[in-house]
């Protein structure tokens, strides 16, 4: 008898496995009636999110005291969602709207028709009951039972219905959270348009910004100078985007334990026509965390916010000063006068936009470079009064005449590592600016060494 090759056995086993998968896992061919059963069925077919005016969440099986009182979220006269029980809080509109959308879209992954024993699904004693009441006084009620073995699905049913639905667990989890999860996480909204005045106090030092009639920002304390508009707008955006991370104490008996009886930092914002500012106060840092205790205005409630906001309020006046005071439109320059080492170079732009300068073969290149470098010059910092600026004897004095009649004067002093000191007739301050512009000027105006003459043969 011939021995059957091993490969034949392997092929036979593969065929049997394939048959099993096809006939048993795939199952018999489905009829049209079976296909209808497989279609996703909405739990509440007539649910319309915009018609809902009240949400009531009851944690029926909880042993946590804070969860025993039902959570009620109502729509007020202005169509805003407000938590009215267990206490009144402003609600997070986006969270509530998302829940209502999910309820309207809630579909069953599996339907257990008229089960004989609800205990099999944890629905003989539900863990939670959620009621959505419409303007027409129609109530959509959902009883919540157990999760399945994997925890990815959960069993629910309507009190008046016989069928049990298996739906995605995360959707139901979002509907049955503790009350703080539905609270508004913001402090107050503001921006560069609404705000008129901003005061930041940190460790006893105050910085004040006030909006001018033109809509720009000035720093009025600790100095009276033009402020960096974008920096102030970024600060206001940080306030609007600040999120409450937790609610440790809604009714503190002693704010001092949170460091809020004498806050170490605060920001107050006055908006248009408002005499009283919106405010955020920061207390101490919570132990073993990167969070700070905070409160909003006169509201006694204590919140937790990220330590990043504390760093945001650590403002240095120099960082918020206007850095664009020397900038101008490079296309508006019509003449440039450079004084260096006792020599004067005068560049003029002709009608075609070309630069010329007597004795300078590369006048077009040089004029373009100087015009571009100075018009976009970025102020990095302001020099201290004790700095050795070298401006009594500037290395360069450059005057730019604009076709508007304005003039910019740049006086460059000593180099400070990669920067150089700069003075101007537009300010009493001394600026610190990048040295890169001067390094190129040094190349343009460096002394040309005279070649050493070669001795003639006769001299030998």
C-alpha positions in Angstrom: 0.0 0.0 0.0 1.4 3.3 -1.0 2.0 5.9 1.7 -0.2 9.0 1.3 2.0 12.2 1.1 1.8 14.6 4.1 0.7 17.4 1.8 -2.5 15.6 1.0 -3.4 15.5 4.7 -2.7 19.2 5.1 -4.9 20.0 2.1 -7.7 17.9 3.5 -7.5 19.7 6.9 -7.6 23.0 5.2 -10.6 22.1 3.1 -12.5 20.9 6.3 -11.6 24.2 8.1 -12.8 26.2 5.1 -16.0 24.3 5.0 -16.6 24.9 8.7 -16.0 28.7 8.4 -18.3 28.8 5.4 -21.2 26.7 6.7 -21.1 27.3 10.4 -19.6 30.8 11.0 -21.3 32.2 7.9 -24.5 30.4 8.6 -27.2 29.5 6.2 -28.2 31.9 3.4 -30.3 34.7 4.9 -33.9 35.3 3.7 -35.3 38.8 3.2 -37.1 38.5 6.6 -33.7 37.8 8.2 -32.1 40.8 6.5 -34.9 43.1 7.8 -34.2 41.9 11.4 -30.5 42.8 10.9 -31.3 46.4 10.0 -30.4 48.9 12.7 -33.4 49.8 14.8 -33.7 53.2 16.6 -34.5 52.9 20.2 -36.6 56.1 20.0 -37.8 56.5 16.4 -39.8 59.7 17.0 -37.1 61.4 19.2 -36.3 65.0 18.0 -33.4 66.6 19.9 -34.6 70.2 19.5 -38.0 69.3 21.1 -36.5 68.2 24.4 -36.8 70.7 27.2 -35.7 68.6 30.2 -33.3 65.8 31.0 -33.6 63.9 34.3 -30.8 61.4 35.3 -31.4 59.0 38.2 -28.7 56.7 39.5 -31.0 54.0 40.9 -28.5 51.6 42.4 -25.8 54.0 43.6 -24.5 54.0 47.2 -22.7 57.3 46.6 -24.5 60.0 48.5 -23.7 62.7 46.0 -25.3 60.6 43.2 -28.6 59.8 45.0 -30.3 63.1 44.2 -31.5 63.1 40.6 -29.7 65.4 38.1 -32.1 67.7 36.3 -31.0 69.8 33.3 -33.6 72.2 32.0 -33.8 74.5 29.0 -34.5 78.1 30.1 -36.5 80.9 28.5 -33.4 81.8 26.4 -33.0 78.2 25.2 -29.9 77.8 27.3 -29.3 74.6 29.2 -29.1 75.0 33.0 -28.6 72.4 35.7 -31.4 72.9 38.2 -30.8 69.9 40.5 -29.1 68.9 42.8 -28.1 72.6 42.7 -28.2 75.2 40.0 -25.2 75.4 37.8 -24.5 76.7 34.3 -24.5 73.7 32.0 -22.0 72.8 29.2 -24.1 73.4 26.1 -21.9 71.3 23.8 -22.1 68.3 26.2 -25.9 68.5 26.4 -26.3 68.9 22.7 -24.0 65.9 22.1 -26.1 63.7 24.4 -29.3 64.6 22.7 -27.9 63.9 19.3 -26.7 60.5 20.5 -30.1 59.7 22.0 -31.8 60.5 18.6 -29.3 58.3 16.8 -29.3 55.5 19.4 -29.7 52.2 17.6 -29.7 48.6 18.8 -26.8 46.3 17.9 -29.0 43.4 19.0 -32.7 43.1 20.0 -33.8 40.5 22.5 -37.5 40.2 21.9 -39.8 39.8 24.9 -37.2 38.1 27.2 -38.7 35.9 29.9 -36.2 37.0 32.6 -35.1 40.7 32.8 -32.6 39.7 35.6 -30.4 38.2 32.9 -29.8 41.7 31.6 -29.7 43.6 34.9 -33.1 45.2 34.1 -35.1 43.8 36.9 -33.3 46.4 39.1 -31.9 49.0 36.7 -28.7 50.9 37.5 -30.1 54.1 36.1 -33.1 55.7 34.5 -32.9 58.7 32.1 -36.0 60.7 31.1 -36.1 63.1 28.2 -39.2 65.3 28.3 -40.3 67.1 25.2 -42.2 70.4 24.8 -45.3 68.4 24.0 -44.9 66.5 27.3 -43.9 63.3 25.7 -41.4 61.4 27.8 -38.7 59.2 26.4 -37.5 57.0 29.2 -34.5 54.7 29.1 -33.8 52.0 31.8 -30.1 51.0 32.0 -29.1 47.5 32.9 -25.8 45.5 32.9 -22.9 45.6 30.4 -22.1 42.5 28.3 -19.1 40.3 29.0 -16.7 42.5 27.0 -18.0 45.7 28.5 -18.4 47.3 25.0 -22.2 47.0 25.0 -25.0 47.6 27.6 -28.6 46.4 27.9 -31.4 49.0 27.9 -35.1 49.1 27.5 -38.1 51.4 27.7 -40.4 50.9 30.8 -43.4 50.5 28.5 -41.7 48.2 26.0 -41.2 44.4 26.1 -38.0 44.2 24.1 -34.4 44.6 25.4 -31.8 46.4 23.3 -28.1 45.9 23.4 -26.5 49.3 22.5 -23.0 50.7 22.6 -21.9 51.3 26.2 -20.0 54.5 25.8 -23.1 56.3 24.5 -25.0 55.3 27.7 -22.0 56.1 29.9 -22.1 59.7 28.6 -25.8 60.0 29.6 -25.3 58.8 33.2 -22.3 60.7 34.5 -22.1 62.6 37.8 -23.4 66.2 37.8 -20.0 67.9 37.4 -19.5 66.2 34.0 -22.4 68.3 32.7 -21.3 71.6 34.2 -19.9 74.5 32.1 -16.0 74.3 32.1 -15.3 77.9 31.1 -14.8 81.0 33.3 -15.9 83.8 31.0 -15.7 84.7 27.3 -13.7 87.7 26.2 -11.6 88.8 23.2 -9.7 91.7 21.8 -12.9 93.3 20.6 -15.0 93.0 23.8 -12.3 93.8 26.3 -11.5 97.5 27.1 -9.1 97.1 30.0 -7.0 94.3 31.5 -5.3 94.1 34.8 -2.9 91.3 35.8 -1.6 91.0 39.3 1.0 88.5 40.3 2.9 88.4 43.6 1.8 92.0 44.3 3.1 93.4 41.0 0.4 94.8 38.6 0.4 95.3 34.8 -2.5 97.2 33.2 -3.5 97.4 29.6 -6.0 99.8 28.2 -7.5 100.0 24.7 -7.1 103.3 22.9 -9.8 105.0 20.8 -8.2 103.6 17.7 -8.6 100.0 19.1 -4.9 99.5 19.8 -3.6 98.6 23.2 -1.4 100.6 25.6 0.4 99.5 28.7 -0.4 102.0 31.4 1.2 100.3 34.3 4.0 99.9 35.4 5.0 102.2 32.4 3.0 104.2 29.9 4.0 102.7 26.5 2.4 101.2 23.4 1.7 97.5 24.0 2.1 94.5 21.7 -1.5 94.1 20.4 -1.1 90.5 19.5 0.3 89.6 22.9 -2.7 91.2 24.7 -5.1 89.3 22.3 -3.3 86.1 23.1 -3.7 86.7 26.8 -7.4 87.3 26.4 -7.7 84.1 24.3 -6.0 82.2 27.1 -8.7 83.4 29.4 -11.5 82.4 27.0 -10.0 79.0 26.4 -9.2 78.2 30.1 -11.0 75.1 31.2 -12.1 74.0 34.7 -10.5 70.6 35.4 -12.4 69.8 38.6 -14.8 71.2 41.2 -13.2 70.4 44.7 -15.5 72.7 46.7 -18.7 74.6 45.7 -19.2 76.1 49.2 -15.9 76.5 50.9 -16.1 77.3 54.6 -12.5 78.6 54.7 -11.1 79.8 51.3 -7.7 80.3 53.0 -7.0 76.6 52.8 -7.0 76.9 49.0 -4.9 80.1 49.1 -7.8 82.1 47.8 -8.2 84.5 50.7 -5.1 86.2 49.4 -4.6 85.1 45.8 -1.1 85.1 44.5 -2.3 85.9 40.9 -5.3 87.3 39.2 -6.6 88.7 36.0 -9.5 91.2 35.7 -11.1 92.1 32.4 -13.4 95.1 31.9 -15.7 94.8 28.8 -17.6 97.5 27.0 -19.9 99.6 29.3 -19.2 97.3 32.3 -18.1 99.0 35.5 -17.3 95.7 37.2 -14.7 93.4 35.7 -14.9 89.7 35.2 -12.1 88.1 37.2 -10.2 84.9 37.8 -8.2 84.5 41.0 -5.5 81.8 41.5 -4.7 80.4 45.0 -2.1 77.8 45.9 -1.0 74.8 43.9 -2.7 71.5 44.9 -0.2 69.1 46.5 1.4 66.5 44.3 -0.3 67.9 41.1 0.3 70.4 38.4 -3.0 72.2 39.2 -4.0 75.4 40.9 -7.0 76.2 43.0 -9.0 79.1 41.4 -12.2 81.0 41.7 -14.3 83.2 39.4 -15.2 86.7 40.5 -17.5 86.8 43.6 -18.5 83.2 43.1 -17.3 81.3 46.2 -16.9 78.0 44.4 -13.4 76.6 44.2 -12.1 75.1 40.9 -9.0 73.4 39.7 -7.1 74.7 36.6 -3.9 73.8 34.9 -0.6 75.2 36.1 -0.1 76.4 32.6 -2.5 79.3 33.3 -0.4 80.4 36.3 2.6 80.6 33.9 0.4 82.6 31.5 -0.1 85.2 34.2 3.7 85.4 34.9 4.0 88.5 32.7 7.2 90.5 32.1 6.4 94.1 31.0 9.2 94.0 28.4 7.6 91.0 26.7 4.3 92.9 26.3 5.8 96.1 24.9 5.3 97.0 21.2 8.2 95.5 19.2 7.2 97.0 15.8 7.9 100.7 16.6 10.8 100.8 14.0 9.1 98.9 11.2 7.9 100.6 8.0 6.8 99.7 4.5 10.0 98.9 2.5 8.3 100.1 -0.7 7.8 103.5 0.8 11.6 104.2 1.3 12.9 106.7 -1.2 16.4 107.5 0.2 18.8 105.9 2.7 21.8 107.7 4.3 24.5 105.5 5.9 27.1 107.1 8.1 30.0 104.8 9.1 33.6 105.5 10.2 33.4 109.1 9.1 32.1 108.3 5.6 28.6 109.0 4.3 26.8 106.9 1.7 23.6 108.2 0.2 21.3 105.8 -1.7 18.4 107.0 -3.7 15.6 105.1 -5.4 14.7 106.1 -8.9 11.3 106.0 -10.6 11.9 102.4 -11.6 12.5 101.4 -8.0 16.3 100.9 -8.5 18.8 102.1 -5.9 21.8 104.2 -6.9 24.7 105.5 -4.8 27.8 107.4 -6.0 30.9 105.2 -5.8 29.0 102.1 -5.0 29.1 99.5 -7.8 26.5 97.2 -5.9 24.2 100.0 -4.9 21.1 98.1 -6.0 22.0 95.1 -3.9 23.1 97.2 -0.9 20.1 99.5 -1.0 17.6 96.5 -1.2 19.3 94.7 1.6 19.3 97.8 4.0 15.7 98.7 3.1 14.5 95.1 3.7 16.6 94.5 6.9 15.5 97.8 8.6 11.9 97.7 7.5 11.4 94.3 9.1 13.7 94.8 12.1 12.5 92.9 15.1 13.0 94.4 18.6 14.0 91.5 20.9 14.3 93.4 24.2 14.8 96.7 25.9 18.2 97.5 27.3 18.7 98.2 31.0 19.9 101.7 32.1 23.2 100.2 33.2 24.0 98.6 29.9 27.2 99.6 28.0 25.4 100.5 24.8 28.2 102.4 23.0 25.6 104.8 21.6 27.6 107.9 22.3 29.8 106.9 19.4 27.5 104.8 17.1 29.1 102.4 14.7 26.3 103.1 12.2 23.8 105.9 11.8 21.2 105.1 9.1 18.4 107.5 8.1 15.6 106.3 6.0 13.4 108.9 4.3 9.9 107.7 3.4 7.8 109.0 0.6 5.1 109.8 3.2 7.4 112.4 4.7 8.3 110.3 7.7 11.8 109.4 8.7 13.4 106.5 10.6 16.7 107.0 12.3 18.7 104.0 13.4 21.8 104.4 15.7 23.7 101.2 16.3 26.0 100.8 19.3 27.9 97.9 20.9 27.4 94.3 20.0 25.9 92.1 22.7 26.6 88.4 21.8 24.3 87.9 18.8 22.5 91.2 19.3 23.3 94.9 19.1 22.0 98.0 20.8 19.9 100.4 18.8 18.6 103.9 19.6 16.1 105.9 17.6 14.5 109.3 17.5 11.1 107.6 17.8 11.6 106.5 21.4 13.7 107.3 24.5 14.4 103.6 25.0 17.4 101.7 23.8 16.5 98.5 22.0 18.2 95.1 21.6 18.0 93.8 18.0 19.6 91.0 16.1 23.2 91.7 14.9 22.6 89.9 11.6 21.8 93.1 9.7 25.0 94.8 10.8 27.2 91.8 10.0 26.2 92.2 6.3 26.8 96.0 6.5 30.3 95.3 7.9 30.9 93.2 4.8 29.7 96.0 2.5 31.8 98.8 4.1 34.9 96.9 5.2 38.2 98.5 4.3 39.8 97.1 1.1 43.4 96.1 1.9 45.9 97.6 -0.5 47.9 94.9 -2.3 51.6 94.6 -1.5 53.5 95.8 -4.6 55.8 93.2 -6.3 59.4 94.2 -6.7 60.5 94.8 -10.4 63.4 92.8 -11.9 65.5 96.0 -12.2 65.2 96.5 -8.5 67.0 93.2 -7.9 
